[in-house]
């Protein structure tokens, strides 16, 4: 078995541990994958490992630990042209800043993710960025803007894209929940 296949398998196991709430085991497994990928000098895999580790820290409500990992993952992904992992790292940064109470930085990260996702027509990350921006708008009491952001994916209409944790339910369900809260004034 090749080393890169072992690292990929370790990442998959780490994701399962994270989903099961076994965070310490997930972190250990991601660290093992990262060590292999650093030896292989696989920059895209290193960025992926860093993002997985950071997302685990977010689940543990440790934005302080997640932030530097996501910054490194986003920068590495950008440098090598891995736009998908870059967009997903930016989403993670938005969640991290939001969890830490830094709304301006959260907004900036979600806007960058939205712009990047839009440029590549990656709908899933576009919708996820809109969800993040909608949550921020709702938190700040801008209900109409929140409704606009949260309903755009459901109506498949464009949103004005400007250049610039996560719960377990699917994005579509989170969006419907946020819309309901917005309409009924519970956001």
C-alpha positions, 0 to 999 in steps of 0.5 A, a space after each residue: 500500500 502506498 503512503 498517500 493511500 494510507 494518508 487518505 485512509 487515515 483522513 477518512 477514519 478521522 472524519 468518521 471519528 469526528 462525526 462520532 464525536 470522538 474528537 481526540 481520536 480524530 485529531 490523532 488520526 489527522 496528525 498521522 495523515 499530516 505527518 505522512 503528507 508532509 514527508 511526501 511533500 504533498 501540498 494539496 494533501 497537507 492543506 486538506 489535512 490541516 482543514 480536517 484538523 481545524 474542522 475538528 477543533 471547530 466541533 470542539 468549540 476551539 476557534 483559537 486552535 482552528 484559526 491558524 490551521 485554516 489560515 494555513 490551509 487557505 494560503 497553501 490551497 491558494 498558492 497551488 491553485 486548489 480552488 475547491 479546498 481554498 473555498 472550503 477553507 474560507 468557509 471554515 474561516 468564516 465559521 471560525 471567526 463567527 464562533 470567535 465573535 469577529 463578525 467583520 472577519 467572518 463576513 470577509 471570509 464568507 464573501 471571499 468563499 462566495 466569490 471564489 465558488 461563484 467563479 467556479 460554479 461550485 453551487 454547494 460552497 456558494 450556498 454554504 457561503 450564502 448561509 454563513 452570510 445570512 446567519 451574520 445578517 440575521 444575528 445583526 438584525 438585518 432580516 430582509 437581507 438575511 431572507 434574501 441571502 438564505 432564499 437565493 439558493 432555493 429560488 436559483 437566483 443570482 446574488 450580488 457577489 462582491 469581491 472582497 459550528 457548523 451544525 450537522 444538518 445538511 445545508 438545505 435543511 439549515 437554510 430552510 430553518 434559518 428562513 423559517 426563523 427569519 420569517 417568524 422573527 425568531 432569528 
